């Protein structure tokens, strides 16, 4: 097992020019997409706050996800991811589920902290306030299910006085030459608070598949979109 930890503080220095223009474009894509998510979240969270103060009301209730702390349908903490992205020219870029060895590919992870108070669910103080100043860890576990190996890439950081509603990070995927047998990888993302006595943790059960699925035989094709409870897999092959 290999674990690589990236220091967010070093990456965010305004005086440091991006060493990798492809990574810079991937981060721009992630930032733009996060802005669109944030815009759609605002009315959704407003409805949530109006429906029995965010408990199990019929209007605007958040659907259950695999995140802790969770009370009824109120999700305080969660994480999702994208399928791999390859930067080749102009947006929306090329989906990257099939990657030649040595090519650059990226995966975007998106953490969520609920800013809506819910007295009935035990969140008179919303999670964004509770987690102010707390340290977080986001991990991308890459299992090479062809060769039976895995490695973990890690990003860490500290929330400000009020935690961000969305925490978006871009991971560069390793694409080593697998040899004659193409390697199929499964990507799993976790997001948790590392300070003691903070039970906030989640793993991604939903990912944004930016590739279209052409279907097969009697299985209809699917356009790009969110996938739930499916493995986030991709392949690296010797070109």
PyMOL commands that set and color helices and strands:
alter all, ss='L'
color gray80, all
select helices_A, chain A and resi 8-11+21-50+52-54+119-121+127-130
alter helices_A, ss='H'
color red, helices_A
select strands_A, chain A and resi 2-7+67-68+70-71+74-75+77-82+85-86+94-95+98-100+106-113+135-144+149-158+166-172+183-193+201-203+206-209+225-228+233-237
alter strands_A, ss='S'
color yellow, strands_A
deselect
rebuild
show_as cartoon
